[in-house]
Amino acid sequence: MTILEVKVPDIGDFKDVPVIGIEVSPGDTVKAEDPLVTLESDKATMEVPSPAAGVVKEIKLKIGDKVAEGTLVLLLEPSRGMAVSPRQAQPGATAAAPAAPPPAPSPPKAGGGRPAPTSNLKCSFSAPAPVATPPPSARPTSA
């Protein structure tokens, strides 16, 4: 049986952040990215998401506990064949097979070195139409 240690991810330079909510109980089945606990700093409220689908085995925190990056939140038994989210994988944790790395970004296309747009908006640019110039015989001459 593989057990995954779920820890508080990088939450910036915050230390002693209080736990204000525990969103799961032992025995609960969770999906990847489901909220597990809620933290509240003086600047923001943050949810710690599940790194994988699975069953919550043991919760290591209680409301009011103070946490920082790397604090053990709970133990999770990942679902069979489920990969761990690379965003939440913690060094030293026992985990399911690692997820495939994200694809490498494609190189920019020729034409100005601008990267391709990343939104659903479609833009097109065209060169301005050439200005017609009269033939040399029709040009006025200056005297």
C-alpha positions as CSV (number, residue, x, y, z in Angstrom):
1,M,0.0,0.0,0.0
2,T,1.5,3.3,-1.1
3,I,0.8,6.3,1.2
4,L,1.4,9.8,0.1
5,E,2.4,12.5,2.6
6,V,0.5,15.7,1.6
7,K,2.4,18.8,2.8
8,V,1.7,22.5,2.7
9,P,3.0,23.8,-0.7
10,D,4.9,27.0,-1.2
11,I,2.8,29.7,0.3
12,G,5.4,32.5,0.0
13,D,7.3,33.9,3.0
14,F,4.5,33.2,5.4
15,K,5.2,31.4,8.7
16,D,2.7,30.4,11.3
17,V,-0.3,30.6,9.1
18,P,-3.4,29.4,10.9
19,V,-5.6,26.5,9.7
20,I,-9.1,27.8,9.5
21,G,-10.8,24.9,7.9
22,I,-10.4,21.1,7.4
23,E,-12.4,20.1,4.3
24,V,-12.1,16.3,4.5
25,S,-12.3,13.5,7.1
26,P,-10.4,10.2,7.3
27,G,-12.0,7.7,4.9
28,D,-13.2,10.5,2.4
29,T,-12.4,9.9,-1.3
30,V,-11.0,12.9,-3.0
31,K,-10.1,13.9,-6.5
32,A,-6.9,15.6,-7.6
33,E,-7.1,19.3,-6.8
34,D,-10.0,18.9,-4.3
35,P,-9.5,21.3,-1.3
36,L,-8.1,19.5,1.8
37,V,-7.6,22.3,4.3
38,T,-8.0,26.1,4.3
39,L,-5.3,28.5,5.5
40,E,-5.6,32.2,6.3
41,S,-2.7,34.6,6.4
42,D,-3.1,38.3,7.1
43,K,-3.1,38.8,3.3
44,A,-5.0,35.9,1.8
45,T,-7.1,32.8,2.3
46,M,-5.6,29.7,0.6
47,E,-6.8,26.1,0.1
48,V,-4.3,23.3,0.0
49,P,-5.4,21.0,-2.9
50,S,-5.1,17.3,-3.1
51,P,-2.1,16.2,-5.2
52,A,-3.9,13.1,-6.4
53,A,-7.2,11.2,-6.3
54,G,-7.4,8.8,-3.4
55,V,-8.6,8.1,0.1
56,V,-7.8,10.2,3.1
57,K,-6.1,8.0,5.7
58,E,-5.1,10.3,8.5
59,I,-5.3,14.1,9.1
60,K,-2.3,15.5,10.9
61,L,-3.7,19.0,11.6
62,K,-6.5,20.6,13.5
63,I,-8.3,23.9,13.2
64,G,-6.1,26.6,14.9
65,D,-2.8,24.9,14.2
66,K,-0.1,27.1,12.7
67,V,1.6,25.9,9.6
68,A,4.3,26.9,7.1
69,E,5.6,25.4,3.8
70,G,6.4,21.7,4.2
71,T,4.1,21.1,7.2
72,L,2.5,17.6,7.0
73,V,-1.2,18.0,6.3
74,L,-2.5,14.5,5.9
75,L,-1.8,11.0,4.6
76,L,-3.4,10.0,1.4
77,E,-3.7,6.6,-0.3
78,P,-3.7,7.4,-4.0
79,S,-6.2,5.6,-6.2
80,R,-4.7,2.8,-8.2
81,G,-3.0,4.0,-11.3
82,M,-3.4,7.7,-10.4
83,A,-0.5,10.0,-10.9
84,V,0.5,12.7,-8.5
85,S,0.1,16.3,-9.6
86,P,3.6,17.6,-10.3
87,R,2.6,20.9,-8.7
88,Q,1.9,19.2,-5.3
89,A,4.5,16.4,-5.3
90,Q,6.7,16.8,-2.2
91,P,10.4,15.6,-2.1
92,G,10.8,12.6,0.2
93,A,7.1,11.6,0.0
94,T,6.1,8.1,-0.9
95,A,4.0,8.6,-4.0
96,A,2.4,6.9,-7.0
97,A,4.2,7.1,-10.4
98,P,5.2,10.6,-11.3
99,A,3.1,12.5,-13.8
100,A,4.5,13.1,-17.3
101,P,6.3,16.5,-17.6
102,P,4.5,19.2,-19.4
103,P,5.3,19.6,-23.1
104,A,8.0,22.0,-24.0
105,P,6.9,25.3,-25.4
106,S,7.1,25.5,-29.2
107,P,9.6,27.9,-30.7
108,P,8.2,31.2,-32.0
109,K,7.3,31.3,-35.6
110,A,9.2,33.4,-38.1
111,G,7.9,36.9,-38.5
112,G,8.9,39.3,-35.8
113,G,9.7,36.8,-33.1
114,R,6.4,37.4,-31.4
115,P,5.0,34.4,-29.5
116,A,1.7,33.0,-30.6
117,P,-1.4,34.5,-28.8
118,T,-2.5,32.4,-25.9
119,S,-6.2,33.4,-25.8
120,N,-9.2,32.5,-27.9
121,L,-9.0,35.8,-29.6
122,K,-7.9,35.6,-33.2
123,C,-5.9,38.5,-34.6
124,S,-4.5,39.1,-38.0
125,F,-2.3,41.7,-39.3
126,S,-1.6,42.8,-42.9
127,A,0.8,45.2,-44.4
128,P,-0.8,48.5,-45.5
129,A,-1.8,48.7,-49.2
130,P,0.9,50.3,-51.4
131,V,0.3,53.9,-52.3
132,A,-0.1,54.4,-56.1
133,T,2.4,56.8,-57.5
134,P,1.8,58.5,-60.9
135,P,4.1,57.5,-63.7
136,P,7.1,59.9,-64.3
137,S,5.4,61.5,-67.3
138,A,2.4,62.6,-65.2
139,R,4.5,64.2,-62.4
140,P,4.5,67.9,-62.3
141,T,7.9,69.4,-62.8
142,S,9.2,72.3,-60.8
143,A,10.5,75.2,-62.8
